[in-house]
Amino acid sequence: MCGVDREREKGVCLCGAEPIVNRAALHFYEEPPVSGTRGSGTIFFGGCVMRCEYCQNYAISRKPSGKSYTPKELSDLYKMLEDLGAHNINFVSPTPWTDAIISSFKFYRPSVPVVWNTSGYELPETIERLSEYVDVWLPDFKYSDEALGRKLSGRKDYPDTAFKAVALMRSLVKDEYDDGIMKKGLIVRHLVLPGFIQNSFGVLDAVLAAAGSETVVSVMSQFTPTPGSPTITRKLKPIEYKAVVRYAEKCGFVNAFIQEADSADSAYIPPFEI
């Protein structure tokens, strides 16, 4: 929506015309129905539609400087990851490259599920376009507080945008599993931010309203302070995380993933090619 011709200049997402890929490999640190035993075939793209000051992937979201790929070259990555045994093809921060990804499916359509791993800041039109290609929606729902979304991510309209996106994703697909691996469905992630658990309570209320209590939620404790995060400079306290988990139970969510405290470690940030 920034209106930039990315053939000529970079958009607000810091992206130009061709997709930038900073990593394509098996990844074992997603939710169990995504990573499984063989790993998720993740493709980490450079650039982002958000401006989260605490981004763990800031090295590539703020400076998309990896290798450029044509749609045909992207399709070759899908084959490579499938040959490695990937349970799925997992597009991480793919929104700026929607057109190229759709074009890549003309060359090769993955034989495993396609995962759209996104910030949740998605237009309904984009979701509708992707609906015939995406099997598993894996959005964040970061904020219920407009002011917080503006302060930490530069997006004051985030709560309403994410609510509409999650509601639409839920309406498009029902959860299906095969031997514990999600083949179709929706998993909504929420990263609990230190000092802002009221925001988390509001997010869980919003997810409940948008997608229902049977929707899988992933309540994440892995916040790790980054050099670019002046607002939040500490890790999450166990008492904060427990309060949010208890609230998820109170909301009636019957399918939820929680994390151990030691997940808040930079060791879980994968090595990127930059």
Legacy VTK file of the C-alpha trace (Angstrom):
# vtk DataFile Version 3.0
C-alpha trace
ASCII
DATASET POLYDATA
POINTS 274 float
0.000 0.000 0.000
3.034 2.315 0.003
2.484 2.824 -3.725
6.125 2.355 -4.697
7.130 0.892 -8.069
9.659 -1.624 -6.764
11.162 -2.050 -10.217
12.512 1.467 -9.695
13.008 1.870 -5.950
12.595 -0.008 -2.691
9.273 0.001 -0.886
8.510 0.574 2.769
9.303 -3.130 3.207
12.869 -2.307 2.054
12.396 -4.669 -0.873
13.047 -4.217 -4.559
11.818 -6.260 -7.503
13.280 -9.749 -6.970
12.919 -11.848 -3.815
15.871 -11.807 -1.434
16.497 -15.140 0.303
18.770 -15.235 3.344
18.351 -18.874 4.279
16.762 -22.027 2.879
17.179 -25.062 5.120
15.476 -27.538 7.400
14.357 -25.835 10.606
13.513 -27.724 13.807
12.351 -24.907 16.104
8.811 -24.370 14.864
5.734 -25.782 16.591
5.756 -29.626 16.652
3.040 -30.031 13.966
5.193 -27.892 11.648
8.748 -29.071 12.411
7.820 -32.680 13.061
10.768 -35.089 13.109
12.392 -34.193 9.793
12.193 -30.416 9.997
10.298 -27.663 8.232
11.656 -26.525 4.878
12.028 -22.860 5.761
12.816 -20.079 3.334
13.742 -16.882 5.176
13.155 -13.790 3.063
14.796 -10.407 3.517
12.725 -7.316 4.245
9.465 -7.027 6.154
6.158 -5.140 6.190
6.633 -4.461 9.909
9.140 -2.373 11.871
9.342 -4.270 15.160
12.129 -2.725 17.183
12.757 -6.065 18.925
12.909 -8.218 15.771
15.056 -11.313 16.281
15.722 -11.437 12.555
16.698 -7.760 12.344
19.888 -8.652 10.444
17.775 -9.527 7.405
14.483 -7.694 8.016
16.236 -4.315 8.177
18.949 -5.043 5.611
17.642 -7.414 2.937
20.990 -8.155 1.324
20.946 -11.879 0.599
20.827 -13.542 -2.787
18.203 -12.523 -5.346
16.008 -15.293 -6.739
13.783 -15.451 -9.779
10.467 -17.314 -9.459
12.043 -20.273 -11.264
14.969 -20.307 -8.856
12.540 -20.195 -5.927
10.811 -23.277 -7.277
14.160 -25.084 -7.338
14.509 -24.371 -3.614
11.207 -26.166 -2.976
12.505 -29.266 -4.724
15.782 -29.111 -2.801
14.014 -28.881 0.559
11.646 -31.706 -0.351
14.642 -33.871 -1.276
16.064 -33.185 2.197
12.876 -34.619 3.698
11.053 -31.411 4.690
7.548 -31.905 6.052
6.480 -28.664 4.367
7.676 -25.559 2.541
7.626 -22.731 5.072
7.758 -19.156 3.762
9.045 -16.821 6.520
8.188 -13.091 6.168
7.002 -13.671 2.596
4.412 -10.910 2.182
6.504 -8.497 0.066
7.197 -11.327 -2.353
3.646 -12.593 -2.818
3.617 -12.020 -6.586
6.912 -13.819 -7.147
5.917 -16.742 -4.930
2.638 -17.219 -6.779
4.563 -17.058 -10.067
7.014 -19.690 -8.794
4.204 -22.226 -8.458
3.845 -22.179 -12.256
7.249 -23.869 -12.421
6.775 -26.277 -9.523
3.991 -26.810 -7.032
5.325 -28.346 -3.800
4.164 -31.884 -3.084
4.197 -31.106 0.656
2.052 -28.507 2.478
2.812 -24.817 1.996
3.100 -22.758 5.205
2.589 -18.970 5.191
4.624 -17.781 8.200
3.645 -14.155 8.587
3.487 -11.152 10.907
-0.307 -11.172 10.698
-0.209 -7.773 9.000
-1.948 -9.003 5.849
-4.573 -7.573 3.548
-7.667 -9.699 2.925
-7.003 -9.397 -0.803
-3.577 -10.992 -0.361
-4.979 -13.854 1.702
-7.683 -14.509 -0.893
-5.072 -14.601 -3.667
-3.005 -17.100 -1.708
-5.897 -19.297 -0.614
-5.506 -21.813 -3.434
-1.784 -22.264 -2.697
-1.392 -22.048 1.092
-2.247 -25.079 3.232
-1.160 -23.930 6.694
-1.494 -20.361 7.931
1.021 -19.451 10.635
0.381 -15.789 11.537
1.536 -13.774 14.494
-0.996 -11.767 16.444
1.290 -9.237 18.095
-0.890 -6.456 19.470
-4.348 -5.717 20.754
-3.152 -2.255 21.838
-3.045 0.226 18.933
-0.658 2.575 20.722
1.750 -0.270 21.453
1.642 -1.450 17.852
2.495 2.054 16.705
5.286 2.477 19.266
7.015 -0.876 18.851
6.261 -1.720 15.215
5.201 1.511 13.525
1.763 0.104 12.665
-1.137 1.696 14.542
-3.712 -0.250 12.501
-2.144 -3.595 13.412
-4.866 -4.917 15.784
-7.722 -4.457 13.307
-5.651 -5.700 10.362
-4.514 -8.847 12.181
-8.023 -9.554 13.499
-9.481 -9.484 9.983
-6.600 -11.565 8.635
-6.919 -14.311 11.267
-10.693 -14.421 10.935
-10.392 -14.846 7.175
-7.688 -17.511 7.456
-9.889 -19.443 9.884
-12.840 -19.266 7.494
-10.740 -20.655 4.638
-9.362 -23.812 6.215
-10.076 -26.496 8.795
-7.292 -28.240 10.707
-6.130 -31.555 9.274
-3.264 -33.729 10.559
-1.411 -36.799 9.383
0.664 -38.600 12.006
0.917 -35.408 14.073
1.927 -33.152 11.181
-0.466 -30.369 10.209
-1.446 -30.762 6.575
-3.983 -27.958 6.562
-4.970 -25.453 9.199
-4.213 -22.409 11.287
-1.801 -21.807 14.161
-1.829 -18.324 15.691
1.364 -17.229 17.422
1.692 -14.610 20.120
4.991 -13.434 21.575
4.499 -12.250 25.148
6.342 -8.953 25.621
7.978 -8.156 28.980
5.980 -5.518 30.815
2.972 -5.695 28.495
0.891 -8.673 29.591
-2.355 -6.677 29.334
-1.630 -6.505 25.603
-1.349 -10.309 25.618
-4.686 -10.677 27.388
-6.273 -8.508 24.705
-4.664 -10.538 21.942
-6.039 -13.790 23.333
-9.493 -12.211 23.558
-9.160 -11.113 19.928
-8.014 -14.532 18.692
-10.911 -16.147 20.540
-13.374 -13.775 18.875
-11.808 -14.081 15.424
-11.110 -17.805 15.270
-12.704 -19.652 18.197
-11.429 -21.644 21.167
-10.433 -24.724 19.139
-7.916 -22.765 17.075
-4.336 -23.710 17.903
-2.532 -20.903 19.705
1.190 -20.754 20.364
1.959 -18.640 23.431
5.629 -17.759 23.106
8.052 -16.827 25.884
11.121 -16.484 23.683
11.481 -12.687 23.706
15.181 -11.887 23.462
16.399 -8.279 23.814
18.101 -7.054 20.658
20.474 -4.143 20.002
17.675 -2.194 18.318
15.155 -2.495 21.137
15.386 0.520 23.464
11.873 0.069 24.890
12.214 -3.495 26.186
15.641 -4.368 27.536
14.949 -7.476 29.623
13.676 -10.987 29.188
10.208 -12.093 30.184
9.665 -12.886 33.862
8.265 -16.361 34.611
5.377 -14.806 36.558
4.408 -12.719 33.504
4.394 -15.726 31.230
2.440 -17.865 33.689
-0.213 -15.144 33.912
-0.688 -15.166 30.141
-0.823 -18.968 29.996
-3.446 -18.958 32.741
-5.433 -16.388 30.788
-5.336 -18.611 27.694
-6.785 -21.399 29.830
-9.428 -19.018 31.154
-10.382 -18.116 27.577
-11.061 -21.783 26.953
-8.416 -22.527 24.316
-8.169 -26.281 24.064
-5.172 -26.473 21.711
-2.197 -24.449 22.905
1.579 -24.664 22.769
3.733 -23.131 25.486
7.497 -22.685 25.672
10.193 -23.385 28.221
11.995 -20.370 29.654
15.292 -21.345 28.015
13.771 -20.639 24.593
14.640 -16.969 25.186
18.138 -17.357 23.804
19.828 -15.957 20.706
21.165 -19.465 20.039
17.792 -20.251 18.443
18.207 -17.523 15.831
19.379 -19.342 12.693
22.531 -18.324 10.797
21.600 -16.122 7.871
23.441 -15.496 4.632
23.828 -11.724 4.458
LINES 1 275
274 0 1 2 3 4 5 6 7 8 9 10 11 12 13 14 15 16 17 18 19 20 21 22 23 24 25 26 27 28 29 30 31 32 33 34 35 36 37 38 39 40 41 42 43 44 45 46 47 48 49 50 51 52 53 54 55 56 57 58 59 60 61 62 63 64 65 66 67 68 69 70 71 72 73 74 75 76 77 78 79 80 81 82 83 84 85 86 87 88 89 90 91 92 93 94 95 96 97 98 99 100 101 102 103 104 105 106 107 108 109 110 111 112 113 114 115 116 117 118 119 120 121 122 123 124 125 126 127 128 129 130 131 132 133 134 135 136 137 138 139 140 141 142 143 144 145 146 147 148 149 150 151 152 153 154 155 156 157 158 159 160 161 162 163 164 165 166 167 168 169 170 171 172 173 174 175 176 177 178 179 180 181 182 183 184 185 186 187 188 189 190 191 192 193 194 195 196 197 198 199 200 201 202 203 204 205 206 207 208 209 210 211 212 213 214 215 216 217 218 219 220 221 222 223 224 225 226 227 228 229 230 231 232 233 234 235 236 237 238 239 240 241 242 243 244 245 246 247 248 249 250 251 252 253 254 255 256 257 258 259 260 261 262 263 264 265 266 267 268 269 270 271 272 273
